[in-house]
């Protein structure tokens, strides 16, 4: 399926992937967006991709497949000390992809509050801390780009993931703030807003889903053409258009199931 990529903002300068180093968080799942992004970046000519997972052993197959251009890093994105140590591990970094995500499936009025806290830690605080720590590295390497894998749930709250939607809404606002604050050092910030993707996280979602490779292709296209806001699949594109036309109608539609 050809990716559907739309921009809700003006285009900025493109970012070159070839011969540059990238870091992708959350690359442990075989069918996940992180894995698809790693492969897409290496295929596009990245000199190196640092891939992270909470357990290094989850990345062994990536190392076997891609060789020395794939550098595994054991990283829990909620570990502040580990994030603070990253600049020494990735001195050549030019493209940071904040892909790691958490979905607890809790409601606003019921459910495990710890799950909601984990969502905020992974979906908001992790990209906040990662960009704070790695922005100087990006600046030294020509500015480069930050890519935040948000969600269409950043823009509309879904019944089965109220606290997830709230955490992703925070991620969307953070993306806008990072774009503004990193402009002066020449770092582009791309926000990606997928709908249902055929990954482990969305295994219980019954809506039509597309492959993670669709998201990865849309991200690479956005880096190439300067798109800032990416809606990579038909569901995300349709909801984005509906929100622009009548956001209350979309809210009522989602609430009605």
Secondary structure, 3 states (H helix, E strand, C coil): CCCCCCCCCCCCCCCCCCCCEEEECCCCCCCCHHHHHHHHHHHCCCCEEEEEECCHHHHHHHHHHHHHHEEEEECCCCCHHHHHCHHHHCCCEEEEEECCCCCCCCCCCCCCHHHHHHHHHHHHHHHHHHHHHHHHHHHHCCCCEEEEECCHHHCCCCHHHHHHHHHHHHHHHHHHHHHHHHHHHCCEEEEECCCCECCCCCCCCCCCCECHHHHHHHHHHHHHHCCCEECCCHHHHHHHHHHHHHHHHHHHHHHHC
